[in-house]
Structure formats: C-alpha cells, structure tokens
Amino acid sequence: MGKLIVLEGTDGSGKSTQMERLSAHLEADGIDFRRLRFPRYDQDSSALIRMYLGGAFGDKPDDVNAYAASTFYAVDRFASFKEDWKDYYEQGGVLIADRYTTSNAVHQGSKLPKDERADFFRWLYDLEFEKMRLPRPDLVLCLDMPIDAAERLMRRREHDTNTHADIHERDDSYLRECRKTAADAAAFFGWQTVPCVKDGEIRSIDDIHNEIYRAVRACMEG
C-alpha cells in the first residue's frame, strides 16, 4: 500500500495555501505523488454536499444532523477512491489530500455536545474505514488558526475572489466550535497539530510550510 497524508484545518486556516506550497516543494524534489481535494464539487457524487452547503436543507449547519451530513461527504470520498486513485494507492503511490474523513470529524462533530463526540468519532471512522473500506491516513496535519484571524482571512478571500461564504463559513459560533472540536479530534485520533500563531502573531507561510514539509517527509520515509 501507499501513503495517505491529509492536511486538515478549520475554514480560514490557510490550508489551501499550504497545500500549494507542499505540492510545489515535493515536485521540486522530484517526488512522485498525487493530490486529492475534497469535496469534489465538480462531480455528481458531491450533489448532496452542494445542496447542503448551499442551504437547500436549511440555512444553518445544525439543520442537518452530524450523522446525515457525514454520509454526504463519505459517498463523495468513496466515489473518488473507486474512480480515481485506488490502483495508484494500492501500488504504493503517495497521496496528499486537502481534507478527508477528518473534516467530518471536525465540522460535523462540532454539532454535537462534547460528551457525545467520542462516540461520533468512532462511528465515523468505522463507517468510512471499516464499512466503506476507504484507506486510513498515515499522517494528519491539522492547522490550528484562532477564529478571529481565520475570519479576517476568509473575508479577504471573498473580496479578492468575489466568492460567497457557505452556511459553515457564515456562522461564527459554528466556526468557533469547530476549532474546539478539531482539538478534541486531534487528541482522540493522534493527529499532529500545526499551530498557525506563535507568541500572539500569525506565523509566516514559510515557517508553517517548513514544519509541514518536515513531517510529510518523515512520514514518507518511515
């Protein structure tokens, strides 16, 4: 089997930027790998996700419970694995994923009371890795960005790209709960947390990238 490495983080944590930096660095080093990004908004398998995020089932994240919403995303991942990368992975390929099952743990787990999250985490991993037989990640790097800073970055992104926030990104209290849930999930599953702020200041993109790259190379070589 190959290696599956996941970049995770709450909205506005700079994950996409770090994915680009990581990909460029691996390519410069001549390392063979493939990128994955979830959800796959341009594919039929993400239809329910698009409806959910667009507000078709309600304009608040809690209008669809954690278990139901998680199945929307799981189906998209299952289709991706079967259609796109199963053979490459099973032949020893390296996959770098922008989001994975881990995002359900963070975003959907935040809808539940803290004392119910462990049960949800177990259900989620059983659904995708045991029942659906998707690969388990070898390494999860979770970017931790304080929500106030993340919100500023998201608003700037909306302005620069002329895009609109989905029902997750519009709900400030939900985003704050997601950060707490990400910490719970990281502790529960043993993810590696990458802090984006140090001594009260946002770390530079290069500083964060260097930490990520070291961890990725160690995983690939381990």
C-alpha positions in Angstrom: 0.0 0.0 0.0 1.0 3.6 -0.5 0.9 6.6 1.9 -2.1 8.8 2.5 -1.2 12.2 4.1 -4.0 14.7 5.0 -3.9 18.4 5.5 -6.8 19.4 7.8 -7.9 22.6 9.4 -10.9 24.9 10.1 -12.1 27.3 7.4 -9.6 30.2 7.0 -6.6 28.3 8.4 -4.6 28.7 5.3 -4.9 25.1 4.3 -5.1 25.7 0.6 -2.1 27.9 0.6 -0.1 25.3 2.5 -1.3 22.6 0.0 0.1 24.6 -2.9 3.4 25.1 -1.1 3.7 21.5 -0.1 2.9 20.3 -3.7 5.5 22.7 -5.2 8.2 21.6 -2.8 7.5 17.9 -3.4 7.6 18.4 -7.2 10.8 20.4 -6.9 12.3 17.4 -5.0 11.2 15.0 -7.8 8.9 13.1 -5.6 6.1 11.2 -7.3 2.7 11.9 -5.7 -0.9 12.7 -6.4 -3.1 15.4 -4.9 -6.6 14.9 -3.7 -9.1 17.6 -2.7 -12.5 17.0 -1.0 -15.3 17.6 -1.6 -15.2 17.2 -5.4 -17.6 19.9 -6.2 -17.4 19.3 -10.0 -18.5 15.6 -9.7 -22.0 14.1 -9.5 -21.1 12.4 -6.2 -21.0 15.8 -4.4 -24.6 16.7 -5.4 -25.9 16.4 -1.8 -22.9 18.3 -0.4 -23.6 21.2 -2.7 -27.3 21.2 -1.8 -26.4 21.1 1.9 -23.8 23.9 1.8 -26.0 26.0 -0.4 -28.8 25.9 2.1 -31.2 23.6 0.4 -31.8 21.7 3.6 -31.7 24.7 5.9 -29.6 27.8 6.2 -27.8 26.7 9.4 -25.3 23.9 9.8 -27.4 22.3 12.5 -30.4 21.9 10.2 -28.8 18.6 9.0 -27.5 16.4 11.9 -23.9 15.3 12.1 -24.6 11.7 11.0 -26.7 12.5 8.0 -24.3 15.2 6.7 -21.3 12.9 7.2 -22.8 10.4 4.8 -23.0 13.1 2.0 -19.2 13.5 2.2 -18.4 9.8 2.7 -20.2 8.9 -0.5 -18.1 11.5 -2.4 -14.9 10.1 -1.0 -16.0 6.5 -1.8 -16.6 7.5 -5.4 -13.3 9.3 -5.6 -11.4 6.3 -4.3 -13.1 3.8 -6.7 -12.9 6.1 -9.7 -9.6 7.9 -9.4 -6.9 6.6 -7.0 -7.5 3.1 -5.7 -5.0 1.4 -8.1 -2.3 4.1 -7.6 -2.6 3.9 -3.8 -2.5 0.1 -3.8 0.5 0.1 -6.0 2.4 2.2 -3.4 1.6 5.7 -4.5 1.7 8.8 -2.3 -1.5 10.8 -1.9 -1.6 14.3 -0.4 -5.2 15.1 0.5 -6.8 18.5 1.2 -9.5 17.4 3.6 -10.6 13.8 4.1 -12.7 11.9 6.6 -11.0 14.1 9.2 -13.1 17.1 8.0 -16.3 15.3 9.0 -14.8 14.8 12.4 -14.2 18.5 12.8 -17.2 20.1 11.1 -19.9 17.6 11.8 -18.6 16.6 15.3 -18.9 20.3 16.3 -22.7 19.9 16.1 -22.7 17.5 19.0 -22.2 18.1 22.7 -18.7 17.5 23.8 -19.6 14.3 25.7 -21.0 12.8 22.6 -18.1 13.5 20.3 -16.1 10.4 21.0 -19.0 8.1 20.1 -19.4 10.1 16.8 -15.7 9.9 16.1 -15.8 6.1 16.5 -18.9 5.8 14.3 -17.4 8.0 11.6 -14.1 6.0 11.3 -16.0 2.7 11.4 -18.3 3.9 8.6 -15.5 5.0 6.2 -12.6 2.8 7.1 -14.3 -0.4 8.1 -17.7 -0.4 6.3 -16.7 1.5 3.2 -13.1 0.3 3.3 -11.5 3.6 2.5 -7.8 3.9 3.3 -6.9 5.2 6.8 -4.5 8.2 6.6 -0.9 7.6 7.7 -0.5 11.2 8.8 -3.0 14.0 9.6 -1.6 17.5 9.9 -4.2 19.8 11.5 -3.7 23.6 11.1 -4.8 25.4 14.2 -5.8 29.1 13.4 -7.6 31.3 16.0 -11.0 32.0 14.7 -10.7 35.8 14.7 -7.7 35.6 12.4 -9.4 32.9 10.3 -12.4 35.1 9.8 -10.3 38.0 8.6 -8.6 35.8 6.1 -11.9 34.4 4.8 -13.4 37.9 4.4 -10.3 39.0 2.5 -10.5 35.8 0.3 -14.2 36.6 -0.5 -13.3 40.1 -1.5 -10.3 39.1 -3.6 -12.0 36.2 -5.4 -15.6 37.5 -5.5 -16.9 34.3 -3.9 -19.6 33.9 -1.3 -19.4 32.1 2.1 -21.3 28.8 2.5 -23.5 28.1 5.5 -20.5 26.9 7.5 -18.4 30.0 6.8 -21.3 32.4 7.6 -21.8 31.0 11.1 -19.2 32.5 13.5 -20.3 30.4 16.5 -20.1 27.3 14.4 -16.6 28.1 13.4 -15.5 28.6 17.0 -17.0 25.3 18.0 -15.2 23.7 15.0 -11.8 24.8 16.4 -12.6 23.2 19.8 -13.8 20.0 18.0 -10.6 19.9 16.0 -8.6 19.9 19.2 -10.8 17.1 20.6 -10.4 15.1 17.4 -6.6 15.6 17.2 -6.3 14.3 20.7 -8.6 11.4 20.1 -7.1 10.2 16.9 -3.5 11.3 17.4 -3.3 13.9 14.7 -0.3 16.3 14.6 -1.4 19.8 15.3 0.4 22.7 13.5 -0.2 26.0 15.3 -0.6 28.9 13.0 0.0 31.5 15.7 3.1 31.9 17.9 3.5 34.4 20.7 0.3 36.2 19.6 1.4 36.6 16.0 0.4 34.7 12.9 3.4 32.6 11.7 4.7 33.2 8.3 3.6 31.0 5.4 7.1 29.7 5.0 7.5 28.9 8.7 4.3 26.8 8.7 5.3 25.2 5.5 8.7 24.1 6.8 7.1 22.4 9.7 4.6 20.6 7.4 7.2 19.6 5.0 9.4 18.0 7.6 6.5 16.0 9.0 5.5 14.8 5.5 9.0 13.7 4.5 9.4 11.9 7.8 6.1 10.0 7.1 7.1 9.1 3.6 10.4 7.8 4.7 9.1 6.0 7.7 
